[in-house]
Amino acid sequence: MIRAEHPRDLTSLIGSTAVGDWLTVSQGRINAFADVTEDHQWIHVDAERAAHGPFGSTIAHGLLTLSLIPRLIRDLIDVRQADAVVNYGIDGVRFLTPVPSGARVRAHTELVEATATERGVRVRLKNTVELDGNDRPALVAETIHVFTSSP
């Protein structure tokens, strides 16, 4: 875990890394994401057809895997005096390996930048979403967050 007392302390922790716990990407989660996004492509939701498709089973939407990053990293950075953490953006997203239904993923996160701003400390994290049993990650993305605090 990456720990800091105050957001400003993050500037001294550049290069720190943390690895999270495994999370199973169930077919139920994939189906729910398909419902919310109205993306019911058969490779995601039709197990019978997908069994004979290019991946041998249904796979998670790439955007579902990307959207799991906040969940996957939530216990990896602890800033005690942060009032809020606001998502600021995502850079350099690459979907590298499909995530089959039932697979487990976890985040390997590195603090690559921390810059004090008038609103708080803007942090850039390199997130590698690892796929259990696969040497190649599911995705890599740099997420940007602003940690705010009271003076």
C-alpha positions in Angstrom: 0.0 0.0 0.0 1.0 3.6 -0.7 0.5 5.6 2.5 0.7 9.3 3.1 -0.5 11.4 6.0 -1.4 14.4 3.8 -1.9 14.8 0.0 1.3 17.0 -0.2 3.3 14.0 1.1 2.5 12.1 -2.1 5.2 14.2 -3.9 7.9 12.3 -1.9 6.4 8.9 -2.8 6.9 9.0 -6.6 8.0 5.5 -7.7 6.1 3.7 -5.0 4.1 0.7 -6.0 1.3 -1.4 -4.7 -0.5 -4.6 -5.8 -4.1 -5.3 -5.0 -6.2 -8.3 -4.3 -7.8 -10.5 -7.0 -11.3 -9.7 -8.2 -13.3 -12.2 -10.2 -15.0 -10.8 -13.3 -18.2 -12.9 -13.3 -20.6 -13.3 -16.2 -23.2 -11.6 -14.0 -21.0 -8.5 -13.8 -20.4 -8.6 -17.6 -24.2 -8.9 -18.3 -24.9 -6.0 -15.9 -22.3 -3.9 -17.7 -23.9 -4.8 -21.0 -27.3 -3.8 -19.7 -26.1 -0.4 -18.4 -24.1 0.4 -21.6 -26.6 -1.3 -24.0 -23.6 -3.1 -25.5 -25.0 -6.7 -25.9 -22.4 -7.9 -28.4 -22.5 -11.7 -28.5 -18.8 -12.1 -27.5 -19.8 -10.6 -24.1 -23.3 -12.1 -23.4 -23.9 -15.2 -25.5 -22.0 -18.0 -23.8 -23.1 -20.7 -26.3 -22.1 -18.7 -29.4 -18.9 -17.3 -27.7 -17.7 -20.8 -27.0 -17.3 -21.2 -30.7 -16.0 -17.7 -31.2 -12.5 -16.2 -31.4 -11.9 -16.3 -27.6 -13.5 -19.7 -26.7 -15.8 -18.1 -24.1 -17.5 -14.8 -23.3 -15.2 -11.9 -22.5 -15.5 -8.8 -20.5 -16.0 -5.5 -22.3 -12.7 -3.6 -22.5 -14.4 -0.6 -21.0 -15.7 -2.8 -18.2 -12.1 -3.8 -17.3 -11.1 -0.1 -17.5 -14.0 0.9 -15.3 -12.9 -1.5 -12.6 -9.7 0.4 -12.0 -11.2 2.6 -9.2 -12.4 -0.6 -7.5 -9.1 -2.4 -8.0 -7.0 0.5 -6.6 -9.3 1.7 -3.8 -7.3 0.0 -1.1 -3.8 0.7 -2.6 -3.5 4.4 -1.7 -4.3 5.7 1.7 -4.0 9.4 2.3 -5.3 10.0 5.8 -6.0 13.7 5.5 -7.5 13.7 2.1 -11.0 15.1 2.1 -11.8 13.8 -1.4 -10.3 12.1 -4.4 -11.6 13.2 -7.8 -11.0 11.4 -11.1 -9.3 13.9 -13.4 -8.7 11.7 -16.5 -7.1 8.7 -18.2 -4.2 8.7 -20.5 -2.6 5.9 -22.6 -5.2 3.2 -22.3 -4.2 -0.1 -24.0 -6.4 -3.2 -24.0 -3.8 -6.0 -24.3 -5.5 -9.3 -23.4 -9.2 -10.2 -23.3 -10.6 -11.0 -19.9 -12.7 -14.2 -20.1 -15.8 -14.6 -18.0 -14.8 -16.0 -14.6 -11.2 -14.7 -14.8 -9.5 -12.9 -11.9 -7.9 -9.5 -12.3 -5.9 -7.2 -10.0 -4.1 -3.9 -10.2 -0.4 -3.3 -10.0 -0.1 0.5 -9.5 2.8 2.8 -9.6 2.8 6.5 -8.4 4.5 8.1 -11.4 3.8 11.8 -10.7 2.5 14.0 -8.0 2.1 17.8 -8.5 0.8 20.3 -6.0 -2.0 22.5 -7.6 -4.3 25.1 -6.2 -7.0 22.5 -5.8 -4.9 19.8 -4.2 -2.3 17.3 -5.4 -2.7 15.9 -8.9 -1.5 12.3 -9.0 -0.7 10.2 -12.1 -0.8 6.4 -11.5 0.4 3.8 -14.0 -2.1 0.9 -13.5 -1.4 -2.5 -15.0 -4.5 -4.7 -14.7 -3.0 -8.2 -14.4 -4.9 -11.3 -15.5 -4.5 -14.3 -13.3 -2.6 -17.1 -15.1 -1.5 -14.9 -18.0 1.9 -13.3 -18.4 0.4 -10.5 -20.5 -1.8 -7.9 -18.7 -5.4 -7.3 -19.5 -4.8 -3.6 -19.8 -2.5 -0.7 -19.0 -3.7 2.8 -18.3 -2.5 5.9 -16.6 -5.2 7.5 -14.4 -5.0 11.0 -13.0 -6.6 11.9 -9.7 -6.7 15.0 -7.5 -6.4 14.6 -3.8 -7.9 17.5 -1.9 -7.7 18.5 1.8 -8.6 21.2 4.1 -5.6 23.5 5.0 
